[in-house]
Amino acid sequence: MHRVRIFENIRGSRDAQHKRESLFITIIRPIIVELVGTFLLVTFGLWGGCSTSGNIIQGAFCFGCTLMVLLASFGHISGTHLNPCVTLGVFIAGEVRYYLAIIYVIMQIIAGIGAAGLVRLLVSKDSYAQCHGGATLLNKIDMIEWWQGLIIEFFITFLFVTVILLVALDTKSKTGLAPLLIGFTLVGNILTAGSYTGASLNPARSLGPAIVANQWTDHWIYWIGPLLGGTIAGIAYRFIWAHQDRRWPKSKPKKLNEASVTAPIL
């Protein structure tokens, strides 16, 4: 009888340890990656764009190359969304649990604010003022109207999230080149739309500079446009682009495991 109790205690201890390890792998570690990854992405992107020689080309490649490295390094842990719109699209695609998606977005927003604060300390006052603290603003010189900015942010985010879902998540079309393709998609979007809206594609990237630099002009555009783009991209993937094993209604809910938590990368 005594031996049976000892065996049960050992088994119970092992089960508890396994649960703790599972919690760390499926929830805690991905959350940390989203926090740290978003912080690094926004920091290096804003830092490069706000440097003395900063321009759209430099800012585009700072954001894009940083994203490539982060995707290749941490993609297997959390999927490295680093963007509420990506998380929304992946959630609609059925590849991340709702509670984890909410926590991801919170971490991304916190990281974006922290990154903007750090860039404020690193950049000279003149450079910071010249780039408006890295805030995304409509180009008033070219007389870009609010509705034009909204459409631009919608389309570039729709393209960005669609590429992510197809090259990093879909059963048939995903590829080991996903970090490279996603990174260059971001570069292309910024080069295309940067001179019109600042090419946010990411509310967490826009909110931080808006708070730190107090730049709130037309800020709502950088939430509504990208979030609509991510939503439509997720819906289009789920109903049209996805392989039949993922397309609604044939797709089945996945069990909570590391594979489902770490979508969409690799």
N, C-alpha and C positions, 0 to 999 in steps of 0.2 A: 504493500500500500504506500509506504514511504517512497519507494522507487518510482511509483506511478506519479506521485505528486511532484517529485523532482523533475521527471520527464515533462510533465505538463507545464511546470514553471519555465523550463528551458525553451520549450516550444512557444510559450506565450511571450517570452523575452525576444525570441527570434522574430515572431510576428510583429511585435511592436517596433523592432528595429527596421524591419522591412517596410512598414507603413511610413516611418519617418523618412527613410531613404526615398520612397516613392513620392512623398509630399515634396521633398526637396527637388527631385528631378522633374516632376510634372508641373509644379507651381512656383516654388520659391526661386529656383535658378532661372527659369524663363523671365520672371518679373525683374530680376536683377539685370538680365541682359537687356531688356527693353529700356530700363532706366539708364544704364551706362551707355548703351548703344546710341540712344537718342541724344544723350548729352554730348557724346563725341561727334556725332553727325552734325548737329546744329553748331557746336563750338567751332569745328574746323571750317564748316561752310560759311558761317558769318565772319569768322576771323579772316579767311582768305578774301571774302568779298569786301570787307571794310579796311583792308590794308591800303597803304599809300598808293600803290599801283593797281589797286583792285578795280576790276571791271566785270562785265557780264561773263566774259569768257573765263576769267580766272575763278569767279564765283561758281560757275557751272561745273568746272572740273574739280574744284575743291569739294563741292557737295557730291558729285558723281563718283569720284575716286574713293572718297571716304566711305561712301555707301558700298562700293564694290568690296573693299577690304572687310568691312563689318559683316556683310552677307557671307563672305567666304569663311570668316573666322567663327561667327556665332550662329550662323543660320541653322545648324543642326540642334541648337538648344531651344530657341524660342521662335524661330522663323524670321527673327530680326525684322519685325514690322516697322518699328521706329516712326510710325505715322498713323494717326487715328483713322485716316481714310483707308489705308491698307488693312488695318485690323477690322474695320467695318466690312470691307469687301470679302476678306477671308471668312469672317463670321457668317455672312450671307451665303457664301459658298459651302458652309457647313463644316469648316475645318478647324474651328476653335470654339470652345464652350463660352456661353454668354458671360459668366462671371469672370473668366480669365480675360475675355475681351475688354470688359469694363476696367479691370485692374491694369491691363496693358495701357489703355488710353490715359488713365490717371498718371501712370509712371511717365508716359511720353510727354504729357503736359508739364509735369514737375521738372523733368529733364530739360525741356525747351526753355523754361524760365531761368533755370540755373545756368544754362549755357549762355543765354543772352547777358546775364549778370557778369559772368566771367569775361566775356568778350568786351564788355564795357570797361573792365579793369585793364585789359591787355592792349587796347587800341588807344592811340593818342586822341586828344579831344577834337582836333581838327578833322582827322580821318573819320572819327565816330560821327561827328556832325555832318560831314559830307555824305556819308552813306545812310544817314538817318537811323543809326544804330542797327542797321541790317533789317529794318522794318520793310515789309512789302507794301508798296503804295502804287496807285494807278499813275500812269504817266500823263500828267496834266498838260505837258508841252505838246504832246500829240493829241490832246483833247480826248483821251479815252474815257468814255462814259461808264457809269456803274454797271449797266447791263452788258456792255462789251466785256468788262473785266470779269463779270460773273460767268459769261459764256466761255471765255478763255480758260479760266481756272477749272471750269467743269470739264472741258475737253481734254486738257493736258493731264488732269488727274484720272479721268476715265481711261486714257491711253496707258498711263503709268500702271494703274492697278490691274488692267486687263493683261498687260505684258507679264506682270508678276504672277497672276493666276495661271497663265498658260505655260510659261517657261519654268516655273518653280513648283507648281502644284499639280497640274493635270497629269493624269496617268500616262497618256501617250506622248504629249509634247514637252514634258519637263526635260531639262537638260543640265548637264554639269557646268555648262557655260552660263547658267542663270545669273550669278553675281555680275558677270561682265555685261550681259544683255540688259539687266535691270539698271545697272549703273549708267550705261550709255544712253538708255532711255531717259533717265533723269537729266543727263547732260544735254541731250537734244531738246528736251522740253524747256529747260532754262534758257538755252540759246535762242529758241524760237520765241518764247513768250516773255522772257526776262525784261525786255525793254518796254513792254506794255503794262504788265502787272507786277513784275518782280518774280513771277513764276513760283508761287509758294508750293502748291500741291500738298501742303501739310499744315494743318491748323496749329500743331504744336510748334512748328518752326516759326510761324507768324506771331503767335501769342506772346512768346518770350520778349522779342524786341519791342512789341507794342507796349508791354508793361514797363520794361526797363527804360526805353527811350520816350515813353509817353506819346506814341504815334498811333492814334486811333482812327484816322481818317479812312473811311470805307472799310474798316476792319472786318465787318460782318461778311463781306464778299469772300474773304479767305477762310471762312467756315462753311458758308452755304454752298459755294461753288465746288470746292474739293469734296465735301461730304456727299453732295449729290452725284458727283463723278464716281466716287467709290461705291456708292449704293447701286447705281446703274451698272457699273462694271461687274459687281458681284451678282446681280440679277441676271445679266446677260450671260455670264459664265455658267451659272446654275441651270439656266433654261436652254441655252443655245450652244455655247462653245465647248462645254465640258464633255469628256468622254462619257459613254453611256453608264459606266459604273459610278459616276459622280453626278450625272445630270438628274435633276428633279423630274419625276418623283421616284426614280429607281434607286437613288442613293439611300443608304441606310446610315443611321447615326452610329458613329464610331464609339468604342469604349474609350474611357479616359486613360490614355497611355502616352508615352513619350512621343510616339509617332504623330498622334493627333494634336498634341500640344505644340509641337515644333513646326507645324505647317506655317509658311509655304515652302521653305527652302530645302531642297535636296532631300 
